[in-house]
C-alpha cells in the first residue's frame, strides 16, 4: 500500500479526488494514477513529531508555567 497526497483536483468518470486529500492505494492503482495524471499526485509522508512529549507521571499533561494561577 502507498499513501498519495492529491496536489490538484482529479476526476475520471465516477472517481474524483480533491486537492489536499491523502489516499491509501495499492501499487497498481498508484502507478495508474501517476501515469494518468502525473501532476495531480505526490507521495504522502507522515509529519515528523514536533517538540517533546510533555506528559507527567500517570499520563497527565503538564500545565505551562506561564498559565493563570488559581488562589483558593
C-alpha positions as CSV (number, residue, x, y, z in Angstrom):
1,X,0.0,0.0,0.0
2,X,1.1,3.5,-0.8
3,X,0.0,6.8,0.6
4,X,-0.6,9.6,-2.0
5,X,-1.4,13.2,-1.5
6,X,-3.7,14.8,-4.0
7,X,-2.0,18.0,-5.1
8,X,-4.7,19.2,-7.5
9,X,-8.2,18.1,-8.2
10,X,-8.6,14.8,-10.1
11,X,-11.7,13.5,-11.9
12,X,-12.1,10.5,-14.1
13,X,-15.5,9.1,-14.7
14,X,-17.2,8.3,-11.3
15,X,-13.9,8.8,-9.4
16,X,-12.9,12.2,-8.0
17,X,-10.4,13.4,-5.5
18,X,-10.0,16.9,-4.1
19,X,-6.7,18.7,-3.5
20,X,-5.4,18.1,0.0
21,X,-6.8,14.6,0.4
22,X,-4.5,11.7,1.4
23,X,-5.2,8.4,-0.2
24,X,-4.1,4.9,0.6
25,X,-3.9,2.8,-2.6
26,X,-2.3,-0.4,-3.8
27,X,0.8,-0.4,-6.0
28,X,-1.1,-0.9,-9.3
29,X,-3.6,1.9,-8.6
30,X,-0.8,4.3,-7.6
31,X,1.1,3.5,-10.8
32,X,-2.0,4.1,-12.8
33,X,-2.8,7.5,-11.1
34,X,0.8,8.7,-11.7
35,X,0.6,7.7,-15.4
36,X,-2.9,9.1,-15.9
37,X,-2.4,12.5,-14.1
38,X,1.3,13.0,-13.2
39,X,0.8,16.5,-11.8
40,X,-2.1,15.6,-9.5
41,X,-0.5,13.3,-7.0
42,X,2.6,13.2,-4.8
43,X,3.9,10.7,-2.3
44,X,2.5,11.5,1.1
45,X,4.8,11.4,4.1
46,X,3.9,11.3,7.7
47,X,4.6,14.6,9.6
48,X,7.6,14.5,11.9
49,X,6.8,14.8,15.6
50,X,7.3,18.3,16.9
51,X,8.7,19.0,20.3
52,X,8.9,16.7,23.3
53,X,6.1,14.8,24.9
54,X,5.2,16.9,27.9
55,X,3.3,14.3,29.9
56,X,3.8,14.0,33.6
57,X,3.6,10.7,35.5
58,X,0.4,8.9,35.1
59,X,-0.3,10.3,31.6
60,X,-1.5,13.7,32.7
61,X,-0.3,16.7,30.7
62,X,1.8,19.3,32.4
63,X,0.5,22.8,32.9
64,X,2.6,25.6,31.5
65,X,4.5,27.7,34.0
66,X,3.1,30.9,32.5
67,X,-0.6,29.9,32.9
68,X,-3.1,31.6,35.1
69,X,-2.8,30.8,38.8
70,X,-5.8,29.9,40.9
71,X,-5.9,31.0,44.5
72,X,-8.2,29.1,46.8
